[in-house]
Amino acid sequence: MRFSSKAGAPNSAKTDLLVVLFAKGEKLALPKAFDAAHKAAKAAGDLPAEYRKSCLLYPAGKATQRRLLLLCAGDKKRLDPERLRRLSAMACKRAEALGAADYILCTGDAVLAACDERLTGVALAEGAVLGSYKYQIPSHKKAEPAKCKSGVLMSVSGKLAKACTDGVRSGAKRAVSVSFTRDLCNKGGNLLTPAIMAREARKLGNAKVKVKILEEKDMARLKMGALLGVSRGSAEPAKLICMDYNPKGSKKTLCVVGKGLTFDAGGISLKPGGGMDEMRYDMCGGGAVMGLFHALSTGATKSKHRIVGIIPASENLPDGKAQKPGDIVTAMNGMTIDVLNTDAEGRLILADALCYAVKTYKPSAIVDLATLTGAVIVALGHEASAAIGNNQKLIDAVVAAGEVAGDRLWQLPLWDVHRRQMKGRYSDLRNINSGKMDGGGSISGGAFLENFVDGTPWVHLDIAGSAWNAKAKDYYTSGSTGVGVRALCDWIEGRK
């Protein structure tokens, strides 16, 4: 669905559905054709007065709007980008459910003034486009096209600040990038192999983004024993996807690294069969990096810095050639790793990707995203991702970006006790905690990865809980959430 903004008088505009979004207690002048219906709804006590409550009205006589939906934004003091995002998605979904070909989202002045003008535009556009998202499943049936083709943001006063309209343009484009990520992550493992993922990355290449793919022979030359060890059990060769956005005059390099396990059966340490199909989502970290570069390649987001995206893409399967518990592998930086559990594979492929990022690009900061541990779900559920790192200023910046974007993050500690837990008995490191009762699995995963950033300011985002199975929130219902894309966009845009 297309979503745009327009100045003008919404009360006289022609549309299938006029949605009036207003703050609690805010008085609005509605089209006269709806006066009778409004009075009747008020007399019946049906007018909405709380957040997310609504009331549908029909005109008496001729009107340029077929229907009017009153949608309450609640207390204006509690309005933030996330609430606006959800309200806008509600409006879009209601238009689709009513069979409206188009709709106008008309906001009261109190709503527009509640947040930063640009953020308001971004959030409303993201909510509308993401709210209309539907994954097109492979099927012999032809997909039914959406009924609602377009939405337009207008204000009660007929005026919109330039910052708001700019935000709408950016938000609508960013939401398309999130939808791109959702499509990738929802695919079955046979429909998104490492080779296919690399092919999708190549499609993002243009004048703004350069793409190169490292093959297994290149990884062997670079001595990426940790990544190649995971890939050994699969007939599908691993790929190291590298995307490079390098604007003129850039002085700093930021690296984003995403885990790209296109399917994870656990290797020899085989996962239980129930729910194993969900391991299609083990590449959601890589999917988020792909979404960021979709946004960069289309101009949905920009940065004055060089942005490098690296995705180690592999499968983890229990073939006869697969690595075994107790095998010792050597990462690109020479550190040896005792693979005590082959299902702790994400940190292994990330280890070599992080080494490559540091050695090749010498970044001033690194953010990695990975569906790394089930432990993070125990700690934070499905509504937030964990942030673990070695630089508080960087952690604070990424967490703040996630808060604005609706990709919420919660910092977990990284102490020496966690680092000691990852010391190996027969090698430099072990890939799981040193004791069965240690707990802190998500933190120990971060402690492991720290060994491969060589002191570079770095933050690790464990998105295993938030990448899918989150609670429905109007602009998300099921499948991949596309988590991380919007947070990364906000982070790179705000990076000084």
QUIGIDA-V882400 format. One record per residue. N is the residue number from 0. PHI is phi in whole degrees, -180 to 180 (* if undefined). PSI is psi in degrees with one decimal (* if undefined). D_FIRST is the distance of its C-alpha to the first C-alpha in whole Angstrom. Layout:
N:PHI:PSI:D_FIRST
N:PHI:PSI:D_FIRST
This chain:
0:*:140.8:0
1:-88:140.8:4
2:-136:129.4:7
3:-141:-178.6:10
4:-128:155.6:14
5:-156:135.5:16
6:-84:151.4:20
7:142:178.7:22
8:-90:107.2:23
9:-66:-27.7:20
10:-66:-22.3:23
11:-106:-0.9:23
12:-75:146.6:20
13:-90:126.5:18
14:-162:157.1:16
15:-72:-30.7:15
16:-148:122.7:15
17:-102:117.1:17
18:-102:119.7:16
19:-103:110.9:19
20:-98:117.9:20
21:-138:153.8:23
22:-82:155.0:26
23:-57:129.0:29
24:86:-6.7:31
25:-77:130.2:29
26:-92:134.0:30
27:-128:147.1:28
28:-96:110.3:28
29:-93:160.7:26
30:-56:137.7:26
31:-59:-28.9:30
32:-63:-16.6:28
33:-103:5.0:27
34:-57:-48.3:31
35:-63:-44.2:32
36:-66:-36.8:30
37:-66:-43.7:30
38:-64:-41.2:33
39:-65:-39.9:33
40:-67:-37.8:31
41:-65:-42.6:33
42:-64:-33.4:36
43:-83:-7.2:35
44:77:24.7:34
45:-95:-7.1:30
46:-68:133.0:29
47:-71:139.4:27
48:-135:3.5:29
49:-129:160.0:28
50:-54:128.1:25
51:76:2.9:22
52:-84:148.1:24
53:-145:165.7:22
54:-149:128.5:24
55:-98:129.5:22
56:-122:150.3:24
57:-119:148.3:25
58:-77:156.3:26
59:-102:111.4:30
60:88:-163.1:30
61:-72:141.1:28
62:-156:153.7:25
63:-82:-9.0:22
64:-116:130.8:20
65:-73:-31.9:20
66:-147:159.7:20
67:-134:125.5:20
68:-111:119.4:19
69:-90:121.1:22
70:-125:118.7:20
71:-88:130.2:23
72:-90:-0.9:23
73:78:-160.2:26
74:-65:124.3:29
75:-62:-24.0:28
76:-70:-19.5:30
77:-100:-0.9:28
78:-71:134.6:25
79:-145:173.6:24
80:-56:-36.9:20
81:-66:-42.8:20
82:-64:-40.5:20
83:-63:-40.1:18
84:-60:-44.9:15
85:-68:-41.6:16
86:-64:-41.8:16
87:-65:-39.2:13
88:-64:-38.3:12
89:-60:-44.1:14
90:-62:-44.6:13
91:-63:-45.6:9
92:-65:-37.4:11
93:-66:-38.7:14
94:-62:-43.0:11
95:-65:-43.4:10
96:-64:-32.2:14
97:-83:-7.2:15
98:78:19.4:14
99:-71:134.9:12
100:-74:-26.1:10
101:-156:166.5:10
102:-151:159.5:11
103:-116:127.3:13
104:-98:106.2:14
105:-102:121.6:17
106:-106:139.9:20
107:-71:157.7:23
108:-62:-31.9:25
109:-66:-34.7:27
110:-69:-45.0:23
111:-64:-31.2:23
112:-88:-6.1:26
113:-72:-30.9:26
114:-127:173.4:25
115:-53:135.0:25
116:-58:-43.2:23
117:-67:-43.3:21
118:-62:-35.4:20
119:-60:-47.9:19
120:-63:-42.8:16
121:-60:-49.7:15
122:-65:-42.5:15
123:-65:-39.7:13
124:-69:-42.8:11
125:-60:-44.7:11
126:-59:-43.4:11
127:-65:-48.9:8
128:-70:-43.2:6
129:-70:-32.2:9
130:-66:-25.0:9
131:-91:-2.7:6
132:-65:137.7:8
133:-146:123.7:11
134:-71:126.3:13
135:-86:102.5:14
136:-70:148.6:18
137:-62:124.9:21
138:-157:153.0:22
139:-75:-14.9:24
140:-89:144.5:21
141:-74:133.1:18
142:-65:136.5:15
143:-76:127.4:14
144:-69:152.3:10
145:-66:144.1:8
146:-76:-42.1:9
147:-87:116.1:7
148:-96:-26.3:5
149:-153:152.3:5
150:-134:148.1:8
151:-131:132.9:11
152:-91:127.2:13
153:-136:164.5:17
154:-115:156.9:20
155:-58:-37.1:23
156:-76:-12.1:25
157:85:2.1:23
158:-124:145.8:23
159:-133:134.7:21
160:-65:148.0:23
161:-58:-38.3:22
162:-61:-36.9:22
163:-68:-45.1:19
164:-66:-36.7:17
165:-63:-39.9:18
166:-63:-38.8:17
167:-62:-46.1:14
168:-60:-45.5:13
169:-66:-45.9:15
170:-62:-40.2:13
171:-64:-41.4:9
172:-69:-41.7:11
173:-62:-38.6:13
174:-64:-33.6:11
175:-64:-37.9:10
176:-67:-38.6:13
177:-64:-40.9:14
178:-64:-37.5:11
179:-58:-45.3:14
180:-64:-44.2:17
181:-58:-42.2:16
182:-61:-44.9:15
183:-60:-48.2:19
184:-72:-24.7:20
185:-80:-10.9:20
186:-71:145.6:21
187:-65:157.9:25
188:-59:-29.0:28
189:-80:-15.9:29
190:-97:-8.4:25
191:-142:79.9:25
192:-84:170.5:29
193:-54:-38.6:30
194:-66:-41.3:30
195:-68:-39.5:27
196:-61:-41.3:26
197:-64:-38.9:28
198:-64:-40.2:26
199:-65:-36.4:23
200:-65:-40.6:24
201:-60:-33.0:26
202:-65:-20.8:22
203:-82:-10.5:22
204:-68:133.8:25
205:-160:-159.9:25
206:-64:-24.3:27
207:-91:-31.8:26
208:-125:126.9:26
209:-105:139.7:29
210:-126:134.2:29
211:-136:149.5:32
212:-122:124.7:33
213:-92:132.6:36
214:-93:173.9:38
215:-62:-31.8:40
216:-66:-34.4:43
217:-69:-39.3:42
218:-65:-39.2:42
219:-64:-40.5:45
220:-63:-34.8:46
221:-85:-0.6:45
222:63:45.4:47
223:-88:68.3:43
224:-68:-27.5:45
225:-71:-45.9:43
226:-67:-45.3:40
227:-67:-30.5:42
228:-63:-40.6:44
229:-67:-40.8:40
230:-71:-18.0:39
231:-56:-32.6:43
232:-82:-0.3:42
233:-114:145.6:39
234:-75:-16.2:39
235:-86:119.9:36
236:-68:145.8:37
237:-71:157.2:36
238:-133:142.4:34
239:-110:107.4:34
240:-90:127.2:30
241:-125:122.3:31
242:-121:138.6:28
243:-135:115.0:29
244:-108:113.5:28
245:-132:83.2:31
246:-68:155.5:30
247:-61:133.3:33
248:85:3.9:36
249:-64:141.1:35
250:-118:-20.7:38
251:-119:154.7:36
252:-119:128.3:35
253:-114:133.1:32
254:-110:136.2:32
255:-121:127.3:29
256:-121:132.1:30
257:-129:131.3:28
258:-64:128.1:30
259:-121:48.2:29
260:-75:99.2:31
261:-70:-22.4:29
262:-158:136.5:31
263:-128:104.4:34
264:-90:-4.9:36
265:98:-9.5:39
266:71:-147.5:41
267:-61:-34.3:45
268:-81:68.1:44
269:-61:137.5:42
270:-73:158.3:39
271:-62:149.5:39
272:-68:-36.0:38
273:-65:123.8:36
274:80:3.2:32
275:-64:-24.5:33
276:-60:-25.7:30
277:-69:-9.4:28
278:-72:1.9:30
279:-61:-26.8:27
280:-84:5.5:25
281:-75:1.6:28
282:-109:16.2:27
283:-66:-27.6:24
284:-64:-46.6:26
285:-64:-36.6:26
286:-61:-38.3:22
287:-66:-39.9:22
288:-65:-39.4:24
289:-62:-41.1:21
290:-64:-40.2:18
291:-59:-44.0:20
292:-76:-23.1:21
293:-63:-44.3:18
294:-65:-40.1:17
295:-68:-40.5:21
296:-72:-27.4:20
297:-96:-4.3:17
298:82:10.7:19
299:-68:-28.1:16
300:-141:155.4:20
301:-138:159.1:23
302:-148:147.5:27
303:-83:-7.5:30
304:-101:160.9:31
305:-75:129.0:31
306:-116:123.2:29
307:-115:127.3:30
308:-110:131.6:28
309:-129:128.5:31
310:-128:110.5:30
311:-79:114.8:33
312:-109:128.2:31
313:-160:168.4:34
314:-111:159.8:34
315:-129:98.8:37
316:-129:158.4:39
317:-93:56.9:43
318:-75:167.8:44
319:-63:-20.9:48
320:-94:-1.0:47
321:-64:149.6:45
322:-67:154.6:46
323:-113:154.1:48
324:-57:129.2:49
325:101:-10.9:52
326:-66:147.5:51
327:-110:123.9:51
328:-118:158.5:48
329:-118:123.4:49
330:-78:172.6:45
331:-60:-30.4:45
332:-88:6.3:47
333:93:-7.1:50
334:-73:135.4:49
335:-94:146.1:50
336:-132:127.5:48
337:-87:114.1:50
338:-85:87.3:47
339:-79:-21.6:48
340:-145:117.8:45
341:-72:-10.7:43
342:-83:-6.0:40
343:-95:58.7:40
344:-93:-25.0:38
345:-60:-41.1:36
346:-67:-25.7:38
347:-72:-46.0:40
348:-72:-31.9:37
349:-69:-32.5:36
350:-56:-49.8:40
351:-70:-34.7:40
352:-65:-39.9:36
353:-67:-42.3:38
354:-58:-44.1:41
355:-64:-41.6:39
356:-61:-46.1:37
357:-66:-47.6:40
358:-72:-38.4:43
359:-84:-40.2:40
360:-112:-13.1:38
361:46:58.8:40
362:-73:158.2:38
363:-85:-15.1:38
364:-160:149.4:36
365:-131:135.5:34
366:-122:126.8:31
367:-116:148.8:31
368:-128:134.8:29
369:-158:140.9:30
370:-81:76.4:30
371:-88:-42.9:33
372:-141:144.5:35
373:-70:-21.2:35
374:-61:-30.4:37
375:-68:-26.1:34
376:-71:-37.7:33
377:-62:-40.0:36
378:-76:-44.7:36
379:-125:-1.9:33
380:71:-151.9:31
381:-106:3.4:27
382:-102:-3.5:26
383:-148:154.8:28
384:-106:154.3:29
385:-88:142.6:32
386:-119:123.3:33
387:-134:131.2:37
388:-162:-174.3:38
389:-115:5.8:41
390:-142:110.2:40
391:-64:-37.2:40
392:-62:-42.3:38
393:-67:-44.1:35
394:-58:-46.2:35
395:-60:-40.4:34
396:-66:-42.6:32
397:-70:-41.6:30
398:-62:-41.3:30
399:-64:-40.7:29
400:-63:-40.9:26
401:-64:-35.5:25
402:-65:-44.9:26
403:-67:-39.9:23
404:-77:-15.7:21
405:88:3.7:21
406:-97:79.7:22
407:-72:141.5:26
408:-128:150.4:29
409:-135:124.9:33
410:-75:133.5:36
411:-109:153.5:38
412:-74:161.7:42
413:-139:99.8:43
414:-112:169.4:47
415:-61:-32.3:50
416:-61:-35.5:50
417:-71:-37.0:47
418:-66:-40.1:48
419:-65:-32.1:51
420:-62:-21.7:50
421:-98:4.9:48
422:-73:136.6:51
423:-86:158.0:53
424:-89:-38.7:56
425:-113:10.8:56
426:-160:179.4:54
427:-65:-42.9:52
428:-134:160.5:49
429:-119:153.7:48
430:-94:3.1:45
431:-139:168.1:45
432:-52:155.1:47
433:-77:-17.7:51
434:-136:144.6:51
435:-63:-27.8:50
436:-101:10.6:50
437:-67:-37.8:49
438:68:-163.1:45
439:61:38.4:43
440:-62:-36.7:41
441:-68:-40.3:38
442:-67:-41.9:40
443:-64:-32.7:42
444:-61:-42.7:40
445:-65:-40.1:39
446:-61:-36.1:43
447:-65:-48.6:43
448:-65:-27.9:40
449:-59:-26.0:42
450:-67:-9.3:45
451:-117:9.1:43
452:-104:-3.8:41
453:54:40.9:45
454:81:-4.4:44
455:-63:137.1:41
456:-53:127.0:39
457:-150:144.9:37
458:-137:135.5:35
459:-106:129.8:34
460:-110:113.8:31
461:-90:107.5:31
462:-107:20.4:28
463:-61:-29.1:29
464:-86:-35.4:28
465:-93:-10.3:25
466:-72:-27.0:23
467:-159:168.9:23
468:69:15.6:24
469:-72:163.5:23
470:-68:143.3:23
471:-60:136.8:20
472:-140:47.5:19
473:70:-56.8:15
474:-90:3.0:13
475:-144:134.9:15
476:-120:-50.6:17
477:-158:172.7:19
478:74:-151.5:19
479:-66:137.4:19
480:-87:-19.7:18
481:73:23.6:18
482:-60:143.7:20
483:101:-30.6:22
484:-63:-51.4:19
485:-67:-38.2:19
486:-63:-42.5:22
487:-64:-40.8:23
488:-60:-48.0:21
489:-65:-36.6:23
490:-65:-49.1:26
491:-70:-32.4:27
492:-67:-34.5:25
493:-92:-4.0:28
494:-71:125.6:31
495:-86:*:34
